[in-house]
Amino acid sequence: MFGIPLDLDLSFLVGSKIYEVRHLQDNYVVLRLSSQREIHVEGGYSVAGYVGINQPAKLSDLVDKEIVGVKIRSTTELDLLMSEGLVLKLFDNSTQYETIGIYPEAIII
């Protein structure tokens, strides 16, 4: 599908922890979750928030953090609200390719 449906229910992700972040290629990251799910990211992403004393968070800081909420901001932006106030922003930034996949549900964006 192109774009993120505004009514897409991703509440099943809440409560899962990220236990592994794998960088497979420059723009391809796999997040493995405690709920036996994976989130594949081939589009843009950013991490918002701070760790330690005012150090900007990075993707590896999300390991062992729990997903406490999901917010679809637009048809091109999905936020995973993480414990400790961190946010993983995922972007559907391609009109030609899938940029986000959630498995085993096979939700392809």
Secondary structure, DSSP 8 states (H G I E B T S, - for coil): --S--TT---GGGTT-BEEEEEEEETTEEEEEETTS-EEEE-SEEEEESEETTTEE--GGGGTT-BEEEEEEEETTEEEEEEGGG-EEEEE---SSS--EEEETTTEE-
